[in-house]
Amino acid sequence: MAAFPEISKIEYEGPDSKNPFAFRHYNPTEMVEGKSMADHFRFSVVYWHTFRGGGADPFGPGCARRPWMLADGTVNDAIERVGMAFEFMEKLGNPYYAFHDRDVAPEGDSLAETNKNLDAVVAALKEQQERTGIKLLWGTANLFSNPRYVHGASTSPNSDAFAFAAAQVKKALEVTLELGGEGYTFWGGREGYQNLYNTDMKREFDHLAKFLHMAVDYAKEIGFTGQFYIEPKPKEPTKHQYDSDAAACINFLRAYDLDQHLKLNLETNHATLAGHSMHHEMEYAGSQGFLGSIDANTGDELLGWDTDQFPTSYYLTAQCMLSLLKYGGFTTGGVNFDAKVRRESMEPDDLFHAHIGGMDAFAQGLKIAAAIRADGELDQMVKDRYRSWDSGVGAEIEGGKHDFKSLEAYMLEKGDVTPCESGRQELFENIVNRYVG
């Protein structure tokens, strides 16, 4: 069954195009900084929002009109959905997709039945991957929806929940390997707490680390060499999640000797929930060597929850690409559209409009970032701002030639600090506006 019979493959038509089913900025073969746009972004469509989301919100059920949402939840329905999903992706032209195990196949009455269901759908996914050339960016397991995970998965006070989660991730890793997935992501949706009175935080952290070490060990055992990621988020659905932001995740990974095995999959709306910008999270992760992949979306600044909207701001995408280019770009990661259309966007073709807009926004952001880097004005201004560290006492401090006593002697002789110069924030912002405007 064709889900989009009247829509042809989306092509690049250039900035002057008014065709809503064409790219204005994303030209996959266009070269920027020696690499094609397709290779810069490695765009990925998510199975959960795009092919399983029905538009429900806390105040009402879903009202989306989707051919694949008419199914009654059987394995055969899930297999039919696979064909429609790949029709969408083939026409959109994204090279990757991502899924949770429970997105693609229904749960059965037992773990054995659930695994059997997953195997049947994975066979269909593999067939479509081979037919279209679309690849799996990363897989993951849904360890947060089923009531068995009400208190968490690896951090649950119920050891059986930990054991079931381990079995579920074991299977998800095997499936990811079978489908040639280039990574695997952990998102601790319920790995946290609602109340500290009933929580042994130290024990839960220890269990989370033990779980991840088990995953690393099993990946080695089966020959899975893809990149592992942790995805930070501070809250929702729990009051506090242990993977709250990039800094917390990196500290955890280093504390439990996991830093050589995992990088971060950063999401824009999660960054803002943590009180940060995506630019901040990408810069922090990149500066520490943990920038792995990104979930591309945005929130609404007037709302206080994870709205998962498609990114359309050139400022946001330019900031993302400035950081990404600075730290060498993606290897196994990519720009994964963990985003959903609004509840009021009910028609199937709205999915195309949303993804086209997001891909165009990132393409324009890439061109803006590349132009800023090519001119070098901002880089030079930053370098000039820190020039006191390039010679004299600054260079000596960075070179390890001073301690508190020697610096006291230096300041006693000098008397006071050389007057500070203006940070010129407004000038920096004005210069960025030259490229965005």
Secondary structure, 3 states (H helix, E strand, C coil): CCCCCCCCCCEECCCCCCCCCEECCCCCCCEECCEEHHHHHCCEEEHHHHHHCCCCECCECCCCCCHHHHCCCCHHHHHHHHHHHHHHHHHHCCCEEEEEHHHHCCCCCCHHHHHHHHHHHHHHHHHHHHHHCCEEEEEECCCCCCHHHCCCCCCCCCHHHHHHHHHHHHHHHHHHHHCCCCEEEECCCCCEECCHHHCCHHHHHHHHHHHHHHHHHHHHHHCCCCEEEECCCCCCCCCEECCCCHHHHHHHHHHCCCCCCEEEEEEHHHHHHCCCCHHHHHHHHHHCCCEEEEECCECCCCCCCCCCECCCCHHHHHHHHHHHHHCCCCCCCCEEECCCCCCCCCCCHHHHHHHHHHHHHHHHHHHHHHHHHHHCHHHHHHHHHCHHHCCHHHHHHHCCCCCHHHHHHHHHHHCCCCCCCCCCHHHHHHHHHHHHC
